[in-house]
Amino acid sequence: MKKVIAKILPLAYGQYFNLNSLFFPKKTAHRAFNLLCTIRKGKVRPQQADYLEKGKNVVEQVANHQLQSYHWPGNGETVLLVHGWESNTFRWRNLIKKLQEANFNIIAFDAPSHGHSSGKLLYVPLYEEAVHYMVKKYNPKYLVGHSVGGMTLMYNEYKNPNPAVEKIVTIGSPSEFHEIMEHSQNILRFSNRFMGIIDNYIQDRFGFKIHDFSTSQFAKSNTKKGLLFHDRLDLVAPYHASEQVHANWKGSKLATTQGLGHSMHQEEVNDEIINFLLA
């Protein structure tokens, strides 16, 4: 029965939005956008609370959200960590240990609607506002982002290039917004006509079309040194995303793995990040 419901529910959503968009196109596009951006998990779980409590820093006020920041002090250069979709700062625990051993000064934060931060939605332009704020306030020399966090770092560097930032690391990050939206369309069975309405909604709200948002294109103007991790068998973000970014990012290195998955918490990954930052 659960499998049947799982198949029927997306179809029902699709029919609802397709039909309503005939009468209320802008309102229906807004509702569909909110549905796609709703965060369903990523809040702090009991087994994560003690660890995060030890690193808690101030609560930052950004874009009408209260964002919990974290600080693990060190005498070395400052590193800003930016987690991915439906996650929180706890995901960095293995890398944080390595960074502490190397005496880096570590800053992290829970994205809007994640961890201890407020909100219900997340989308890259909102996340970029948060990243831009954190970069300006904490002046990190190095940025590390996982999944959508890495995508956001690339967008922020394109939109607000910061001369103080020298190196950027992305881990399993998507590149093309249209691929994400096409995946959602396939699941929810949105019609092509309704996708056109959503495209216009996004342009009106954010100033770009769905196909315009491409970190592989943003990478062409990126002058930082970069390290991109991606697993060939990543089932969440396609491997070709980092291939395309790397091809356009002159100062980047692509570190390809096979069988490490999407999260990439493994020691060899973290060791290579440390070596890259120290080089």
PyMOL commands that set and color helices and strands:
alter all, ss='L'
color gray80, all
select helices_A, chain A and resi 2-20+25-37+46-55+89-101+124-138+148-159+177-188+192-206+210-212+215-221+239-248+267-278
alter helices_A, ss='H'
color red, helices_A
select strands_A, chain A and resi 56-62+65-72+78-82+105-109+142-146+167-171+225-231+252-257
alter strands_A, ss='S'
color yellow, strands_A
deselect
rebuild
show_as cartoon
